[in-house]
Amino acid sequence: MMFINSKDGNFEANFQELLGRGKMDIATVSNIVMNIINEIRTDKNKALKEHISKFDKWTPNSDEDLQISTESMAKAYENLDKKLKDALHLAYDRIKAYHQKQKPKSWFDDEANGTILGQKVTPVDSAGLYIPGGKAAYPSSLLMNVIPAQVAGVEEIIVCTPTPDNEPNELLLAACHLCGVTKVFKVGGASAIAAMAYGTENIPKVDVITGPGNIFVATAKKMVFGDVHIDMIAGPSEIGILADESANPNHMAIDLLSQAEHDEMASSILITPSQKLADEVKVEIENWLQKLPRQEIARKSIEERGAIIVTSDMDEAIELMNQIAPEHLEVATTSPFELLPFIKHAGAIFLGHNTPEAIGDYVAGPNHTLPTGGTAKFYSPLGVENFMKKSSIISFSSKAINEIGEECALIANTEGLTAHEQSVRVRLK
């Protein structure tokens, strides 16, 4: 892995390389994705079945084969081990409680002259959730996408997930039942995004699409944005850690690897003013790698996209981390809350020695669908507001329009919009 000091002569070049971590070269797949989208828009279910046969290695015999039955979801839930079932319920309850606090409210403001201004907040009618399937099947991602949509009040929620060889992930089906989802389709990749964006014979067109995916999913989301709303363009997972000499090197090493084991494109970056900690973490990483079932994936990620940076002090460490704007940021220092005001950009911030990133993936409560690749500088975590929209409320009395109508008419006249001007003037005394 990259092991550098901020005082190194070539540090800036190395750091710029880090800032380009995990960038997806969307241009390389754009033509393929556009063709997929156009085929779905034109041929709908017919194209879906062809794509499933090609990419997921099974062929649906009918439109009904595309959908997973509620009976199979209920059966998968009933077959869950009790401890796992209890764990999923705990996660569900904590995620729901957190997101209920996010829900925005409508408001109205009355002025003395009879003006009423306000904002009406309403949920979208429908949401489409993309949940990875097959080898990368994450029921936690289902909870993180379904629950904020439910809290927002979305009436129609549909889920699309790929099922290679027509073998749905049983744990994912159980999570669907737990969440009360009834419309789940065995469709993946860019095809699923296009189906939810434009509709097919039995997959309804939705208003919002959320959920993680590979480069084809991300590219499709970018292409359909505007016809539907999306949450974000998410790339490979990543973790940043700010740590001082009080941090446990064994803990720091496995926390870095918790992201590296996701996939080879994941990035794991530790920044610390402690040379001693940096040296110890490097040793611990190798020790942990020997024990991981996903060692091959984690090792490639760490070697190609991992980094340990030693800085002059914590101020410099924070400055560098703000430039990185990581998806997950752990602050493993003596007084983490004292550093919080200086942290400007991160998807989720984990404070203290007992708060590993993994706790946020499952049971803490905040959403684990987070901005990646530096987009935490302008994107926020998935939340209730992704499934809601706002309408402005305006009501003027006769007194109110007479008080400020002249100024409005003047501005309209200056812009050369005579009908605008007169629509106000005809109401003035």
C-alpha positions in Angstrom: 0.0 0.0 0.0 1.0 3.6 -0.4 3.0 4.6 2.7 3.9 8.3 2.6 4.9 11.3 4.7 3.5 14.8 4.0 7.1 16.1 4.1 8.1 13.9 1.2 9.2 15.7 -2.0 6.8 13.8 -4.2 3.9 13.9 -1.7 1.7 16.2 -3.7 1.8 13.9 -6.7 1.0 10.9 -4.6 -1.8 12.7 -2.8 -3.4 13.8 -6.1 -3.3 10.1 -7.2 -5.3 9.3 -4.0 -7.8 11.9 -4.8 -8.6 10.1 -8.0 -9.3 6.9 -6.2 -12.2 4.8 -7.4 -13.2 7.1 -10.2 -15.4 5.2 -12.5 -14.7 5.6 -16.2 -18.3 5.9 -17.2 -17.3 6.7 -20.8 -16.1 3.1 -21.3 -19.6 1.7 -20.8 -21.8 4.5 -21.9 -22.6 3.1 -25.3 -23.5 -0.3 -23.9 -25.7 1.2 -21.2 -27.5 3.5 -23.7 -28.3 0.5 -25.9 -29.7 -1.4 -22.9 -31.8 1.6 -21.9 -33.1 2.1 -25.5 -34.0 -1.6 -25.8 -35.9 -1.6 -22.6 -37.8 1.6 -23.6 -38.7 0.0 -26.9 -39.3 -3.7 -26.2 -40.0 -3.6 -22.4 -40.4 -7.0 -20.9 -39.2 -8.7 -24.1 -35.9 -6.9 -23.8 -35.8 -7.6 -20.1 -36.0 -11.3 -20.6 -33.3 -11.2 -23.3 -31.0 -9.3 -21.0 -31.7 -11.6 -18.1 -30.9 -14.6 -20.3 -27.6 -12.9 -21.4 -26.4 -11.5 -18.1 -28.0 -13.7 -15.3 -27.9 -17.0 -17.2 -31.5 -18.0 -17.0 -34.5 -17.3 -19.2 -37.9 -16.2 -17.8 -40.7 -18.1 -19.5 -43.4 -15.4 -18.8 -43.8 -12.0 -17.4 -44.9 -13.6 -14.1 -41.4 -15.2 -13.9 -39.9 -11.8 -13.5 -41.5 -11.2 -10.1 -40.8 -12.9 -6.7 -43.9 -14.1 -4.9 -44.8 -12.8 -1.5 -45.1 -16.5 -0.4 -41.5 -17.2 -1.1 -40.5 -14.0 0.8 -42.6 -15.1 3.8 -41.1 -18.6 3.7 -37.6 -17.2 3.6 -38.4 -15.1 6.7 -39.9 -18.0 8.6 -36.8 -20.1 7.8 -34.4 -17.5 9.4 -32.4 -18.5 12.4 -34.0 -16.8 15.4 -30.9 -14.8 16.4 -30.5 -13.5 12.8 -34.2 -12.7 12.7 -33.9 -10.7 16.0 -30.8 -8.9 14.7 -32.7 -7.8 11.6 -35.6 -6.6 13.7 -33.1 -4.6 15.9 -31.6 -3.0 12.8 -35.1 -2.3 11.4 -36.2 -0.6 14.6 -33.1 1.5 15.0 -33.0 2.6 11.3 -36.7 3.6 11.4 -36.3 5.5 14.7 -33.4 7.5 13.3 -35.1 8.3 10.0 -38.3 9.4 11.6 -36.4 12.2 13.2 -35.4 13.4 9.7 -38.9 13.8 8.3 -39.4 17.4 7.2 -42.6 19.2 8.0 -44.8 21.6 6.1 -45.0 25.1 7.5 -46.9 28.4 7.1 -46.1 32.0 8.0 -48.8 34.7 8.4 -47.9 38.3 7.9 -49.9 41.2 9.3 -51.1 42.4 5.9 -52.8 39.1 5.1 -50.0 37.4 3.2 -49.6 33.7 3.8 -46.3 32.0 2.8 -45.2 28.5 3.4 -44.0 25.2 2.2 -45.9 22.0 1.6 -43.9 18.8 1.9 -45.3 15.6 0.3 -43.8 12.2 -0.6 -43.3 11.1 -4.2 -45.9 8.6 -5.4 -43.5 5.8 -6.2 -39.9 4.7 -5.6 -37.7 2.1 -7.2 -35.0 0.6 -5.1 -32.0 -1.2 -6.7 -30.5 -3.8 -4.4 -27.4 -5.8 -5.5 -28.0 -9.6 -5.7 -26.2 -12.8 -6.4 -22.7 -12.8 -4.8 -23.1 -9.4 -3.4 -26.5 -9.6 -1.7 -26.9 -7.2 1.1 -30.2 -7.3 3.1 -28.8 -4.3 5.1 -29.0 -2.3 1.9 -32.6 -3.2 1.5 -33.4 -1.9 5.0 -31.5 1.3 4.4 -33.4 2.1 1.2 -36.9 0.8 2.1 -37.2 2.4 5.5 -36.7 6.1 4.6 -39.1 5.6 1.7 -41.7 4.2 4.1 -41.1 6.9 6.7 -41.5 9.5 3.9 -44.9 8.0 3.1 -44.3 6.6 -0.4 -47.3 4.6 -1.5 -45.7 2.3 -4.1 -42.3 0.8 -3.4 -40.7 -1.6 -5.8 -37.4 -3.5 -5.6 -35.3 -4.8 -8.4 -32.5 -7.2 -7.7 -30.5 -9.6 -10.0 -30.8 -13.3 -9.4 -28.0 -15.1 -11.3 -29.1 -18.6 -12.3 -32.6 -17.7 -11.1 -31.5 -18.2 -7.4 -32.8 -15.3 -5.3 -30.8 -14.7 -2.1 -32.9 -16.1 0.7 -31.7 -13.5 3.3 -32.7 -10.7 0.9 -36.1 -12.2 0.5 -36.5 -12.5 4.3 -35.6 -8.8 4.6 -38.2 -7.9 2.0 -40.9 -9.7 4.0 -39.7 -8.0 7.2 -40.0 -4.6 5.5 -43.4 -5.4 4.0 -42.2 -5.1 0.4 -44.5 -6.9 -2.0 -43.2 -6.0 -5.4 -39.8 -7.5 -6.0 -38.5 -8.2 -9.5 -35.7 -10.5 -10.6 -34.0 -7.9 -12.7 -30.5 -6.4 -12.4 -28.0 -4.0 -13.9 -28.7 -1.2 -16.3 -31.8 -3.1 -17.4 -33.4 -2.7 -14.0 -32.7 1.0 -13.8 -34.2 1.5 -17.3 -37.3 -0.6 -16.4 -38.0 1.5 -13.3 -37.3 4.8 -15.1 -39.6 4.1 -18.0 -41.8 1.2 -17.0 -42.6 -2.1 -18.7 -45.7 -4.3 -18.9 -45.5 -5.2 -15.2 -42.7 -3.1 -13.7 -44.2 0.4 -13.0 -42.5 3.6 -13.9 -41.3 5.3 -10.6 -40.5 8.8 -9.6 -37.3 8.2 -7.7 -34.6 5.5 -8.0 -32.1 4.8 -5.2 -29.6 2.1 -4.3 -26.0 1.1 -5.0 -24.6 -0.8 -7.9 -21.7 -1.4 -10.3 -20.5 0.9 -13.0 -23.3 -0.2 -15.3 -25.9 0.7 -12.7 -24.3 4.0 -11.8 -24.0 4.9 -15.5 -27.7 4.0 -16.1 -28.8 6.1 -13.1 -26.8 9.1 -14.5 -28.5 8.6 -17.9 -32.1 8.4 -16.7 -31.6 11.3 -14.3 -34.1 14.0 -15.3 -36.7 11.6 -16.4 -36.7 10.4 -12.8 -34.9 11.6 -9.7 -32.0 9.6 -8.3 -30.2 9.6 -4.9 -26.6 9.9 -6.1 -23.9 8.4 -8.4 -22.1 6.0 -6.0 -18.8 4.4 -6.7 -16.6 1.9 -4.8 -16.7 1.9 -1.0 -14.1 3.7 1.0 -13.0 4.6 4.5 -10.8 7.4 5.9 -9.4 7.3 9.4 -8.0 10.2 11.4 -6.0 8.7 14.3 -3.6 9.9 17.0 -1.2 7.9 19.2 -4.1 6.8 21.5 -5.6 4.6 18.7 -5.2 0.9 18.8 -3.2 -0.2 15.7 -5.0 -3.6 15.7 -8.4 -1.9 15.5 -7.2 0.6 12.9 -5.9 -2.2 10.6 -9.1 -4.3 10.6 -11.2 -1.1 10.2 -9.3 -0.3 7.0 -9.8 -3.8 5.8 -13.5 -3.7 6.5 -13.8 -1.6 3.4 -11.0 -3.3 1.4 -12.9 -6.6 1.6 -15.9 -5.1 -0.3 -14.1 -5.1 -3.7 -10.8 -4.5 -5.4 -11.8 -0.9 -6.2 -12.4 0.1 -2.6 -10.0 2.5 -0.9 -8.8 2.6 2.7 -6.8 5.6 3.9 -5.3 6.3 7.4 -4.0 9.7 8.2 -2.1 10.2 11.4 0.6 12.5 12.9 2.0 9.4 14.7 4.8 7.6 12.9 4.7 4.8 15.5 1.0 4.2 14.9 1.5 4.2 11.1 4.3 1.6 11.4 2.3 -0.6 13.7 -0.9 -0.5 11.6 1.1 -1.6 8.5 2.2 -4.7 10.4 -1.3 -5.4 11.7 -2.8 -5.1 8.3 -0.7 -8.0 7.0 -1.5 -10.1 10.1 -5.2 -9.6 9.6 -5.0 -10.3 5.8 -3.8 -13.8 6.6 -7.1 -14.5 8.5 -9.6 -13.0 6.0 -11.7 -15.3 3.8 -11.8 -12.5 1.3 -8.0 -12.0 1.5 -7.5 -11.9 -2.2 -10.0 -9.1 -2.7 -8.8 -7.1 0.4 -5.2 -7.5 -0.5 -5.6 -6.1 -4.0 -7.6 -3.2 -2.7 -5.1 -2.4 0.0 -2.1 -2.7 -2.3 -3.6 -0.7 -5.2 -5.8 1.9 -3.4 -4.8 1.8 0.2 -2.6 4.5 1.9 -1.1 5.5 5.2 -0.2 9.1 5.4 2.0 10.6 8.2 1.5 14.3 8.8 3.2 17.0 10.9 0.2 17.4 13.2 -3.5 16.7 13.4 -4.5 20.0 11.8 -2.7 19.0 8.6 -4.3 15.5 8.8 -7.8 17.1 9.0 -7.0 19.4 6.1 -5.9 16.5 3.9 -9.0 14.4 5.0 -11.3 17.2 4.1 -9.8 17.2 0.6 -10.4 13.5 0.3 -14.0 13.8 1.6 -14.4 10.1 2.4 -17.6 8.1 2.3 -16.9 6.8 5.9 -14.7 8.8 8.3 -13.5 7.3 11.6 -12.0 9.7 14.2 -10.0 7.6 16.6 -8.4 10.2 18.8 -8.3 11.2 22.5 -11.0 13.9 22.1 -12.8 13.2 18.8 -15.7 15.7 19.5 -13.2 18.5 19.7 -12.2 17.8 16.1 -15.7 17.6 14.8 -16.1 21.3 14.1 -13.1 21.2 11.8 -14.3 18.2 9.7 -16.2 19.6 6.7 -16.6 16.8 4.2 -17.6 13.2 5.0 -20.6 11.0 4.3 -20.7 9.6 7.8 -18.5 10.4 10.8 -17.7 7.8 13.4 -16.4 9.3 16.6 -14.3 7.5 19.2 -12.4 4.3 19.7 -15.5 2.2 20.1 -17.3 3.3 16.9 -16.1 1.2 14.0 -17.5 1.9 10.6 -19.2 -1.5 10.5 -21.6 -0.5 13.3 -23.0 2.1 11.0 -23.5 -0.4 8.2 -26.0 -2.4 10.1 -27.5 -1.4 13.4 -26.5 2.2 14.5 -29.4 3.8 12.7 -28.1 6.4 10.2 -28.2 5.4 6.5 -25.2 3.5 5.1 -26.0 4.6 1.5 -23.4 7.4 1.3 -21.6 9.6 -1.2 -18.3 8.3 -2.5 -15.3 9.4 -4.5 -15.1 12.9 -2.9 -18.8 13.7 -3.6 -19.4 14.1 0.1 -18.4 17.7 -0.7 -21.8 18.2 -2.2 -23.9 15.1 -1.6 -25.6 13.9 1.6 -26.4 10.4 2.8 -29.6 8.8 1.6 -32.5 9.9 3.8 -36.2 10.6 4.0 -35.9 13.8 2.0 -34.8 11.8 -1.1 -38.3 10.5 -1.2 -40.1 13.8 -0.6 -40.6 17.0 -2.5 -41.5 20.6 -1.6 -44.1 22.9 -2.9 -44.1 26.7 -2.2 -47.3 28.1 -0.7 -48.2 31.7 -1.6 -51.5 33.6 -0.8 -51.9 37.4 -0.9 -54.7 39.5 0.4 -55.9 42.7 -1.4 -54.0 44.8 1.2 -50.8 42.7 0.7 -50.7 43.0 -3.1 -51.3 46.7 -2.9 -48.4 47.1 -0.5 -45.7 45.5 -2.8 -47.4 45.1 -6.2 -46.0 48.3 -7.6 -42.5 47.1 -7.0 -43.3 43.7 -8.6 -44.8 45.4 -11.7 -41.7 47.6 -12.0 -39.4 44.7 -12.1 -41.6 42.9 -14.6 -41.6 46.0 -16.8 -37.9 46.3 -16.6 -37.5 42.7 -17.8 -39.8 43.5 -20.8 -42.6 41.1 -19.7 -45.7 43.2 -20.1 -48.3 40.5 -19.3 -46.5 39.9 -16.1 -46.6 43.6 -15.3 -50.3 44.0 -16.1 -51.4 40.8 -14.3 -50.3 42.6 -11.2 -51.4 46.1 -12.1 -55.0 45.0 -12.8 -55.3 44.0 -9.1 -53.9 47.3 -7.7 -56.2 50.1 -6.5 
